[in-house]
Amino acid sequence: MRPRSNGELSDALNQARAAWANCAAEVDMVAACQAGVGASTAAPAIVPGVSAHE
């Protein structure tokens, strides 16, 4: 669905920025993990779609 007003366009931009920020945070987390930052001897299993904070 395409935006039909400036308000809808602004909302779409805000949603895109939020998604971009979430993606960047996840990329940073993976990069830090791969670099060994904060690594422990027993790393938790990563399950797609499941948050460790639930």
C-alpha distance matrix in Angstrom:
0.0 3.8 6.7 9.0 12.0 14.2 14.0 10.3 10.9 13.9 12.5 10.1 13.4 15.4 13.6 13.9 17.5 18.3 17.2 19.3 22.2 22.2 22.3 25.1 27.0 27.0 28.1 30.8 31.9 32.3 34.1 36.4 37.1 38.0 40.2 42.0 41.3 42.1 42.9 45.1 47.2 45.0 41.3 39.0 37.1 33.4 31.3 27.6 25.4 28.5 29.2 32.8 32.5 31.9
3.8 0.0 3.8 6.4 9.3 11.3 11.9 8.4 8.2 11.7 11.2 8.8 11.6 14.2 13.2 13.2 16.5 18.0 17.3 18.9 21.8 22.4 22.5 24.8 27.1 27.4 28.3 30.8 32.3 32.8 34.3 36.6 37.7 38.4 40.4 42.4 41.5 42.5 43.6 46.0 48.3 46.4 42.7 40.6 38.9 35.1 33.3 29.6 27.5 30.5 30.9 34.4 34.0 33.7
6.7 3.8 0.0 3.8 5.8 7.6 8.1 5.0 5.1 8.7 8.7 7.3 10.0 12.4 12.3 12.9 15.6 17.2 17.4 18.9 21.4 22.4 23.0 25.0 27.0 27.9 28.9 31.0 32.6 33.6 34.9 37.0 38.3 39.3 41.0 43.0 41.7 42.6 44.0 46.4 49.0 47.1 43.4 41.4 40.0 36.3 34.7 31.1 28.8 31.5 31.4 34.8 34.0 33.8
9.0 6.4 3.8 0.0 3.8 7.1 8.3 6.3 7.2 10.6 11.1 10.7 13.1 15.4 15.7 16.5 19.0 20.6 21.0 22.5 24.9 26.0 26.7 28.6 30.6 31.6 32.7 34.7 36.3 37.3 38.6 40.7 42.0 43.1 44.7 46.7 45.4 46.2 47.7 50.1 52.7 50.8 47.1 45.0 43.6 40.0 38.3 34.7 32.3 34.9 34.8 38.2 37.3 36.9
12.0 9.3 5.8 3.8 0.0 3.8 5.3 5.2 6.2 8.6 9.9 10.6 12.3 14.2 15.4 16.5 18.3 20.0 21.1 22.4 24.3 25.8 26.9 28.5 30.3 31.7 32.8 34.5 36.2 37.6 38.7 40.5 42.1 43.3 44.7 46.6 45.0 45.8 47.6 50.0 52.8 51.1 47.4 45.5 44.4 40.7 39.3 35.8 33.3 35.7 35.2 38.4 37.2 37.0
14.2 11.3 7.6 7.1 3.8 0.0 3.8 5.5 4.9 6.0 8.5 9.7 10.4 12.2 14.1 15.1 16.3 18.2 19.8 20.7 22.3 24.3 25.5 26.6 28.4 30.2 31.2 32.5 34.5 36.0 36.9 38.5 40.4 41.7 42.7 44.7 43.0 43.9 45.8 48.4 51.3 49.8 46.2 44.4 43.6 40.0 38.8 35.5 33.1 35.3 34.5 37.5 36.1 36.3
14.0 11.9 8.1 8.3 5.3 3.8 0.0 3.8 5.4 5.0 6.2 8.6 9.8 10.5 12.3 14.2 15.3 16.5 18.4 19.8 21.0 22.6 24.3 25.6 27.0 28.8 30.2 31.4 33.0 34.8 36.0 37.3 39.1 40.6 41.8 43.5 41.6 42.2 44.2 46.5 49.5 47.8 44.3 42.3 41.6 38.1 36.9 33.7 31.0 33.0 32.0 35.0 33.4 33.4
10.3 8.4 5.0 6.3 5.2 5.5 3.8 0.0 3.8 5.4 5.0 6.1 8.6 9.8 10.5 12.2 14.2 15.3 16.5 18.2 19.9 21.1 22.5 24.2 25.7 27.1 28.5 30.1 31.6 33.1 34.4 36.1 37.5 38.9 40.4 42.1 40.5 41.1 42.9 45.1 47.9 46.1 42.5 40.4 39.4 35.8 34.4 31.0 28.4 30.6 30.1 33.3 32.0 31.8
10.9 8.2 5.1 7.2 6.2 4.9 5.4 3.8 0.0 3.8 5.4 5.1 6.2 8.6 9.9 10.5 12.3 14.2 15.3 16.3 18.3 20.0 21.0 22.3 24.3 25.8 26.8 28.4 30.3 31.6 32.6 34.4 36.1 37.3 38.6 40.6 39.0 39.9 41.7 44.2 47.1 45.5 41.8 40.0 39.0 35.4 34.2 30.8 28.6 30.9 30.3 33.4 32.3 32.6
13.9 11.7 8.7 10.6 8.6 6.0 5.0 5.4 3.8 0.0 3.8 5.4 5.1 6.2 8.6 9.8 10.5 12.3 14.2 15.2 16.4 18.4 19.9 20.9 22.5 24.4 25.6 26.7 28.6 30.3 31.3 32.7 34.6 36.0 37.0 38.9 37.1 37.9 39.9 42.4 45.4 43.9 40.4 38.7 38.0 34.5 33.6 30.4 28.1 30.1 29.0 31.8 30.5 31.0
12.5 11.2 8.7 11.1 9.9 8.5 6.2 5.0 5.4 3.8 0.0 3.8 5.4 5.1 6.2 8.6 9.9 10.6 12.3 14.1 15.3 16.6 18.3 19.9 21.1 22.7 24.3 25.7 27.1 28.8 30.2 31.5 33.1 34.7 36.0 37.6 35.8 36.4 38.2 40.5 43.4 41.7 38.1 36.2 35.4 31.9 30.8 27.6 25.0 27.0 26.0 29.0 27.6 27.8
10.1 8.8 7.3 10.7 10.6 9.7 8.6 6.1 5.1 5.4 3.8 0.0 3.8 5.4 5.1 6.2 8.6 9.9 10.6 12.2 14.2 15.4 16.4 18.2 20.0 21.2 22.4 24.2 25.8 27.1 28.4 30.2 31.6 32.9 34.4 36.2 34.8 35.6 37.2 39.6 42.3 40.6 36.9 35.1 34.0 30.4 29.2 25.8 23.5 25.9 25.3 28.4 27.5 27.8
13.4 11.6 10.0 13.1 12.3 10.4 9.8 8.6 6.2 5.1 5.4 3.8 0.0 3.8 5.4 5.1 6.1 8.6 9.8 10.4 12.2 14.2 15.2 16.3 18.3 20.0 20.8 22.3 24.2 25.7 26.6 28.3 30.1 31.3 32.5 34.5 32.9 33.9 35.7 38.4 41.3 39.9 36.2 34.7 33.9 30.3 29.6 26.3 24.3 26.5 25.6 28.4 27.5 28.3
15.4 14.2 12.4 15.4 14.2 12.2 10.5 9.8 8.6 6.2 5.1 5.4 3.8 0.0 3.8 5.4 5.1 6.2 8.6 9.8 10.5 12.3 14.2 15.2 16.5 18.5 19.9 20.9 22.6 24.5 25.6 26.8 28.6 30.2 31.3 33.0 31.1 31.8 33.8 36.2 39.3 37.8 34.3 32.6 32.1 28.7 28.0 25.0 22.8 24.6 23.2 25.9 24.7 25.5
13.6 13.2 12.3 15.7 15.4 14.1 12.3 10.5 9.9 8.6 6.2 5.1 5.4 3.8 0.0 3.8 5.5 5.1 6.2 8.5 9.9 10.6 12.3 14.2 15.4 16.7 18.4 19.9 21.2 22.7 24.3 25.7 27.1 28.7 30.2 31.7 30.1 30.7 32.4 34.7 37.5 35.8 32.2 30.3 29.5 25.9 25.0 21.8 19.5 21.5 20.5 23.6 22.6 23.1
13.9 13.2 12.9 16.5 16.5 15.1 14.2 12.2 10.5 9.8 8.6 6.2 5.1 5.4 3.8 0.0 3.8 5.4 5.1 6.1 8.6 9.9 10.5 12.2 14.2 15.4 16.3 18.2 19.9 21.1 22.3 24.2 25.7 26.8 28.3 30.2 28.9 29.9 31.4 34.0 36.7 35.3 31.6 30.0 29.1 25.4 24.7 21.4 19.7 22.0 21.2 24.2 23.7 24.5
17.5 16.5 15.6 19.0 18.3 16.3 15.3 14.2 12.3 10.5 9.9 8.6 6.1 5.1 5.5 3.8 0.0 3.8 5.4 5.0 6.1 8.6 9.8 10.4 12.2 14.2 15.1 16.3 18.3 19.9 20.8 22.3 24.2 25.5 26.6 28.5 26.8 27.8 29.7 32.4 35.4 34.2 30.6 29.3 28.8 25.3 25.1 22.2 20.6 22.4 21.1 23.6 22.8 24.2
18.3 18.0 17.2 20.6 20.0 18.2 16.5 15.3 14.2 12.3 10.6 9.9 8.6 6.2 5.1 5.4 3.8 0.0 3.8 5.4 5.1 6.2 8.6 9.8 10.6 12.5 14.2 15.3 16.6 18.5 19.9 21.0 22.6 24.4 25.6 27.1 25.3 25.9 27.7 30.2 33.1 31.7 28.1 26.6 26.2 22.8 22.4 19.7 17.7 19.3 17.7 20.2 19.3 20.5
17.2 17.3 17.4 21.0 21.1 19.8 18.4 16.5 15.3 14.2 12.3 10.6 9.8 8.6 6.2 5.1 5.4 3.8 0.0 3.8 5.4 5.1 6.1 8.6 9.9 10.7 12.3 14.2 15.3 16.6 18.3 19.9 21.1 22.6 24.2 25.8 24.5 25.3 26.7 29.1 31.8 30.2 26.5 24.9 24.1 20.5 19.9 16.9 15.2 17.3 16.3 19.1 18.9 20.0
19.3 18.9 18.9 22.5 22.4 20.7 19.8 18.2 16.3 15.2 14.1 12.2 10.4 9.8 8.5 6.1 5.0 5.4 3.8 0.0 3.8 5.5 5.1 6.1 8.6 9.9 10.4 12.2 14.2 15.3 16.3 18.2 19.9 20.9 22.3 24.3 23.0 24.2 25.7 28.5 31.3 30.2 26.5 25.4 24.7 21.2 21.2 18.3 17.3 19.3 18.2 20.6 20.6 22.2
22.2 21.8 21.4 24.9 24.3 22.3 21.0 19.9 18.3 16.4 15.3 14.2 12.2 10.5 9.9 8.6 6.1 5.1 5.4 3.8 0.0 3.8 5.4 5.1 6.1 8.6 9.8 10.4 12.3 14.3 15.2 16.3 18.3 19.9 20.8 22.5 20.7 21.7 23.6 26.3 29.4 28.4 24.8 23.8 23.7 20.4 20.9 18.4 17.4 18.7 16.8 18.8 18.3 20.4
22.2 22.4 22.4 26.0 25.8 24.3 22.6 21.1 20.0 18.4 16.6 15.4 14.2 12.3 10.6 9.9 8.6 6.2 5.1 5.5 3.8 0.0 3.8 5.5 5.1 6.3 8.7 9.9 10.6 12.5 14.3 15.3 16.5 18.4 19.9 21.2 19.7 20.3 21.8 24.2 27.1 25.7 22.1 20.7 20.4 17.0 17.2 14.8 13.6 14.9 13.2 15.3 15.2 17.0
22.3 22.5 23.0 26.7 26.9 25.5 24.3 22.5 21.0 19.9 18.3 16.4 15.2 14.2 12.3 10.5 9.8 8.6 6.1 5.1 5.4 3.8 0.0 3.8 5.4 5.1 6.2 8.6 9.8 10.6 12.2 14.2 15.3 16.5 18.2 20.0 19.0 20.2 21.3 24.0 26.6 25.3 21.6 20.5 19.8 16.3 16.6 14.0 13.6 15.4 14.4 16.6 17.2 19.1
25.1 24.8 25.0 28.6 28.5 26.6 25.6 24.2 22.3 20.9 19.9 18.2 16.3 15.2 14.2 12.2 10.4 9.8 8.6 6.1 5.1 5.5 3.8 0.0 3.8 5.4 5.0 6.1 8.5 9.9 10.4 12.1 14.1 15.2 16.2 18.3 17.0 18.5 20.0 23.1 26.0 25.2 21.6 21.2 21.0 17.8 18.8 16.7 16.6 18.0 16.4 17.9 18.4 20.9
27.0 27.1 27.0 30.6 30.3 28.4 27.0 25.7 24.3 22.5 21.1 20.0 18.3 16.5 15.4 14.2 12.2 10.6 9.9 8.6 6.1 5.1 5.4 3.8 0.0 3.8 5.5 5.1 6.2 8.7 9.8 10.5 12.2 14.2 15.2 16.5 14.8 15.7 17.5 20.3 23.3 22.5 19.0 18.4 18.7 15.8 17.1 15.5 15.3 15.9 13.8 14.8 15.1 17.8
27.0 27.4 27.9 31.6 31.7 30.2 28.8 27.1 25.8 24.4 22.7 21.2 20.0 18.5 16.7 15.4 14.2 12.5 10.7 9.9 8.6 6.3 5.1 5.4 3.8 0.0 3.8 5.4 5.0 6.2 8.6 9.8 10.5 12.3 14.1 15.3 14.4 15.3 16.2 18.8 21.5 20.3 16.6 15.9 15.6 12.4 13.7 12.1 12.5 13.3 11.8 13.0 14.2 16.7
28.1 28.3 28.9 32.7 32.8 31.2 30.2 28.5 26.8 25.6 24.3 22.4 20.8 19.9 18.4 16.3 15.1 14.2 12.3 10.4 9.8 8.7 6.2 5.0 5.5 3.8 0.0 3.8 5.4 5.2 6.1 8.5 9.8 10.5 12.1 14.2 13.7 15.5 16.3 19.3 21.9 21.2 17.6 17.5 17.2 14.2 15.8 14.2 15.3 16.4 15.3 16.3 17.7 20.3
30.8 30.8 31.0 34.7 34.5 32.5 31.4 30.1 28.4 26.7 25.7 24.2 22.3 20.9 19.9 18.2 16.3 15.3 14.2 12.2 10.4 9.9 8.6 6.1 5.1 5.4 3.8 0.0 3.8 5.5 5.1 6.1 8.5 9.8 10.4 12.3 10.9 12.8 14.3 17.6 20.6 20.4 17.0 17.4 17.9 15.5 17.6 16.6 17.5 18.0 16.2 16.4 17.5 20.6
31.9 32.3 32.6 36.3 36.2 34.5 33.0 31.6 30.3 28.6 27.1 25.8 24.2 22.6 21.2 19.9 18.3 16.6 15.3 14.2 12.3 10.6 9.8 8.5 6.2 5.0 5.4 3.8 0.0 3.8 5.5 5.2 6.1 8.6 9.8 10.6 9.4 10.4 11.6 14.5 17.4 16.9 13.5 13.7 14.4 12.2 14.6 14.3 15.3 15.2 13.2 13.0 14.4 17.6
32.3 32.8 33.6 37.3 37.6 36.0 34.8 33.1 31.6 30.3 28.8 27.1 25.7 24.5 22.7 21.1 19.9 18.5 16.6 15.3 14.3 12.5 10.6 9.9 8.7 6.2 5.2 5.5 3.8 0.0 3.8 5.4 5.0 6.1 8.5 9.8 10.0 11.6 11.6 14.6 16.9 16.3 12.8 13.3 13.2 11.0 13.6 13.2 15.1 15.4 14.3 14.3 16.5 19.3
34.1 34.3 34.9 38.6 38.7 36.9 36.0 34.4 32.6 31.3 30.2 28.4 26.6 25.6 24.3 22.3 20.8 19.9 18.3 16.3 15.2 14.3 12.2 10.4 9.8 8.6 6.1 5.1 5.5 3.8 0.0 3.8 5.4 5.1 6.1 8.6 8.8 11.5 11.9 15.3 17.8 18.0 14.9 16.1 16.4 14.5 17.3 16.9 18.8 19.2 17.9 17.7 19.6 22.7
36.4 36.6 37.0 40.7 40.5 38.5 37.3 36.1 34.4 32.7 31.5 30.2 28.3 26.8 25.7 24.2 22.3 21.0 19.9 18.2 16.3 15.3 14.2 12.1 10.5 9.8 8.5 6.1 5.2 5.4 3.8 0.0 3.8 5.5 5.0 6.3 5.2 7.8 8.9 12.5 15.4 16.0 13.1 14.8 15.9 14.7 17.8 18.0 19.7 19.4 17.6 16.6 18.3 21.6
37.1 37.7 38.3 42.0 42.1 40.4 39.1 37.5 36.1 34.6 33.1 31.6 30.1 28.6 27.1 25.7 24.2 22.6 21.1 19.9 18.3 16.5 15.3 14.1 12.2 10.5 9.8 8.5 6.1 5.0 5.4 3.8 0.0 3.8 5.4 5.1 5.8 7.3 6.8 10.0 12.5 12.7 9.7 11.4 12.5 11.7 15.1 15.9 18.0 17.4 16.1 14.8 17.1 20.2
38.0 38.4 39.3 43.1 43.3 41.7 40.6 38.9 37.3 36.0 34.7 32.9 31.3 30.2 28.7 26.8 25.5 24.4 22.6 20.9 19.9 18.4 16.5 15.2 14.2 12.3 10.5 9.8 8.6 6.1 5.1 5.5 3.8 0.0 3.8 5.4 7.6 10.1 8.9 12.1 13.8 14.4 11.7 13.8 14.2 13.4 16.7 17.2 19.8 19.8 18.9 18.0 20.5 23.5
40.2 40.4 41.0 44.7 44.7 42.7 41.8 40.4 38.6 37.0 36.0 34.4 32.5 31.3 30.2 28.3 26.6 25.6 24.2 22.3 20.8 19.9 18.2 16.2 15.2 14.1 12.1 10.4 9.8 8.5 6.1 5.0 5.4 3.8 0.0 3.8 5.6 9.0 8.6 12.2 14.3 15.7 13.6 16.1 17.2 16.6 20.1 20.7 23.0 22.7 21.4 20.1 22.3 25.5
42.0 42.4 43.0 46.7 46.6 44.7 43.5 42.1 40.6 38.9 37.6 36.2 34.5 33.0 31.7 30.2 28.5 27.1 25.8 24.3 22.5 21.2 20.0 18.3 16.5 15.3 14.2 12.3 10.6 9.8 8.6 6.3 5.1 5.4 3.8 0.0 3.8 6.1 5.1 8.6 10.8 12.5 10.8 13.8 15.5 15.7 19.4 20.6 22.9 22.0 20.5 18.7 20.8 24.1
41.3 41.5 41.7 45.4 45.0 43.0 41.6 40.5 39.0 37.1 35.8 34.8 32.9 31.1 30.1 28.9 26.8 25.3 24.5 23.0 20.7 19.7 19.0 17.0 14.8 14.4 13.7 10.9 9.4 10.0 8.8 5.2 5.8 7.6 5.6 3.8 0.0 3.8 5.4 9.0 12.2 13.7 12.0 14.5 16.7 16.5 20.1 21.2 22.9 21.8 19.8 17.8 19.3 22.9
42.1 42.5 42.6 46.2 45.8 43.9 42.2 41.1 39.9 37.9 36.4 35.6 33.9 31.8 30.7 29.9 27.8 25.9 25.3 24.2 21.7 20.3 20.2 18.5 15.7 15.3 15.5 12.8 10.4 11.6 11.5 7.8 7.3 10.1 9.0 6.1 3.8 0.0 3.8 6.5 10.1 11.4 10.1 12.4 15.3 15.7 19.2 20.8 22.3 20.6 18.3 15.8 17.1 20.6
42.9 43.6 44.0 47.7 47.6 45.8 44.2 42.9 41.7 39.9 38.2 37.2 35.7 33.8 32.4 31.4 29.7 27.7 26.7 25.7 23.6 21.8 21.3 20.0 17.5 16.2 16.3 14.3 11.6 11.6 11.9 8.9 6.8 8.9 8.6 5.1 5.4 3.8 0.0 3.8 6.9 8.4 7.3 10.4 13.1 14.1 17.8 19.8 21.8 20.1 18.4 15.8 17.8 21.1
45.1 46.0 46.4 50.1 50.0 48.4 46.5 45.1 44.2 42.4 40.5 39.6 38.4 36.2 34.7 34.0 32.4 30.2 29.1 28.5 26.3 24.2 24.0 23.1 20.3 18.8 19.3 17.6 14.5 14.6 15.3 12.5 10.0 12.1 12.2 8.6 9.0 6.5 3.8 0.0 3.8 5.5 6.0 9.3 12.5 14.4 18.0 20.6 22.5 20.4 18.8 15.7 17.8 20.8
47.2 48.3 49.0 52.7 52.8 51.3 49.5 47.9 47.1 45.4 43.4 42.3 41.3 39.3 37.5 36.7 35.4 33.1 31.8 31.3 29.4 27.1 26.6 26.0 23.3 21.5 21.9 20.6 17.4 16.9 17.8 15.4 12.5 13.8 14.3 10.8 12.2 10.1 6.9 3.8 0.0 3.8 6.2 9.7 12.5 15.1 18.6 21.5 23.8 21.6 20.6 17.5 20.0 22.5
45.0 46.4 47.1 50.8 51.1 49.8 47.8 46.1 45.5 43.9 41.7 40.6 39.9 37.8 35.8 35.3 34.2 31.7 30.2 30.2 28.4 25.7 25.3 25.2 22.5 20.3 21.2 20.4 16.9 16.3 18.0 16.0 12.7 14.4 15.7 12.5 13.7 11.4 8.4 5.5 3.8 0.0 3.8 6.4 9.2 12.2 15.5 18.7 20.9 18.5 17.7 14.7 17.4 19.5
41.3 42.7 43.4 47.1 47.4 46.2 44.3 42.5 41.8 40.4 38.1 36.9 36.2 34.3 32.2 31.6 30.6 28.1 26.5 26.5 24.8 22.1 21.6 21.6 19.0 16.6 17.6 17.0 13.5 12.8 14.9 13.1 9.7 11.7 13.6 10.8 12.0 10.1 7.3 6.0 6.2 3.8 0.0 3.8 6.5 8.9 12.4 15.3 17.6 15.5 14.7 12.0 15.0 17.3
39.0 40.6 41.4 45.0 45.5 44.4 42.3 40.4 40.0 38.7 36.2 35.1 34.7 32.6 30.3 30.0 29.3 26.6 24.9 25.4 23.8 20.7 20.5 21.2 18.4 15.9 17.5 17.4 13.7 13.3 16.1 14.8 11.4 13.8 16.1 13.8 14.5 12.4 10.4 9.3 9.7 6.4 3.8 0.0 3.8 6.4 9.4 12.6 14.5 12.1 11.6 8.9 12.2 14.0
37.1 38.9 40.0 43.6 44.4 43.6 41.6 39.4 39.0 38.0 35.4 34.0 33.9 32.1 29.5 29.1 28.8 26.2 24.1 24.7 23.7 20.4 19.8 21.0 18.7 15.6 17.2 17.9 14.4 13.2 16.4 15.9 12.5 14.2 17.2 15.5 16.7 15.3 13.1 12.5 12.5 9.2 6.5 3.8 0.0 3.8 6.4 9.8 12.3 10.4 11.1 9.5 13.3 14.4
33.4 35.1 36.3 40.0 40.7 40.0 38.1 35.8 35.4 34.5 31.9 30.4 30.3 28.7 25.9 25.4 25.3 22.8 20.5 21.2 20.4 17.0 16.3 17.8 15.8 12.4 14.2 15.5 12.2 11.0 14.5 14.7 11.7 13.4 16.6 15.7 16.5 15.7 14.1 14.4 15.1 12.2 8.9 6.4 3.8 0.0 3.8 6.5 9.1 7.9 8.8 8.4 12.1 13.3
31.3 33.3 34.7 38.3 39.3 38.8 36.9 34.4 34.2 33.6 30.8 29.2 29.6 28.0 25.0 24.7 25.1 22.4 19.9 21.2 20.9 17.2 16.6 18.8 17.1 13.7 15.8 17.6 14.6 13.6 17.3 17.8 15.1 16.7 20.1 19.4 20.1 19.2 17.8 18.0 18.6 15.5 12.4 9.4 6.4 3.8 0.0 3.8 6.3 5.6 8.1 9.0 12.4 12.6
27.6 29.6 31.1 34.7 35.8 35.5 33.7 31.0 30.8 30.4 27.6 25.8 26.3 25.0 21.8 21.4 22.2 19.7 16.9 18.3 18.4 14.8 14.0 16.7 15.5 12.1 14.2 16.6 14.3 13.2 16.9 18.0 15.9 17.2 20.7 20.6 21.2 20.8 19.8 20.6 21.5 18.7 15.3 12.6 9.8 6.5 3.8 0.0 3.8 5.6 8.3 10.5 13.4 13.4
25.4 27.5 28.8 32.3 33.3 33.1 31.0 28.4 28.6 28.1 25.0 23.5 24.3 22.8 19.5 19.7 20.6 17.7 15.2 17.3 17.4 13.6 13.6 16.6 15.3 12.5 15.3 17.5 15.3 15.1 18.8 19.7 18.0 19.8 23.0 22.9 22.9 22.3 21.8 22.5 23.8 20.9 17.6 14.5 12.3 9.1 6.3 3.8 0.0 3.8 6.6 9.8 11.8 11.3
28.5 30.5 31.5 34.9 35.7 35.3 33.0 30.6 30.9 30.1 27.0 25.9 26.5 24.6 21.5 22.0 22.4 19.3 17.3 19.3 18.7 14.9 15.4 18.0 15.9 13.3 16.4 18.0 15.2 15.4 19.2 19.4 17.4 19.8 22.7 22.0 21.8 20.6 20.1 20.4 21.6 18.5 15.5 12.1 10.4 7.9 5.6 5.6 3.8 0.0 3.8 6.5 8.7 8.0
29.2 30.9 31.4 34.8 35.2 34.5 32.0 30.1 30.3 29.0 26.0 25.3 25.6 23.2 20.5 21.2 21.1 17.7 16.3 18.2 16.8 13.2 14.4 16.4 13.8 11.8 15.3 16.2 13.2 14.3 17.9 17.6 16.1 18.9 21.4 20.5 19.8 18.3 18.4 18.8 20.6 17.7 14.7 11.6 11.1 8.8 8.1 8.3 6.6 3.8 0.0 3.8 5.3 5.7
32.8 34.4 34.8 38.2 38.4 37.5 35.0 33.3 33.4 31.8 29.0 28.4 28.4 25.9 23.6 24.2 23.6 20.2 19.1 20.6 18.8 15.3 16.6 17.9 14.8 13.0 16.3 16.4 13.0 14.3 17.7 16.6 14.8 18.0 20.1 18.7 17.8 15.8 15.8 15.7 17.5 14.7 12.0 8.9 9.5 8.4 9.0 10.5 9.8 6.5 3.8 0.0 3.8 5.7
32.5 34.0 34.0 37.3 37.2 36.1 33.4 32.0 32.3 30.5 27.6 27.5 27.5 24.7 22.6 23.7 22.8 19.3 18.9 20.6 18.3 15.2 17.2 18.4 15.1 14.2 17.7 17.5 14.4 16.5 19.6 18.3 17.1 20.5 22.3 20.8 19.3 17.1 17.8 17.8 20.0 17.4 15.0 12.2 13.3 12.1 12.4 13.4 11.8 8.7 5.3 3.8 0.0 3.8
31.9 33.7 33.8 36.9 37.0 36.3 33.4 31.8 32.6 31.0 27.8 27.8 28.3 25.5 23.1 24.5 24.2 20.5 20.0 22.2 20.4 17.0 19.1 20.9 17.8 16.7 20.3 20.6 17.6 19.3 22.7 21.6 20.2 23.5 25.5 24.1 22.9 20.6 21.1 20.8 22.5 19.5 17.3 14.0 14.4 13.3 12.6 13.4 11.3 8.0 5.7 5.7 3.8 0.0
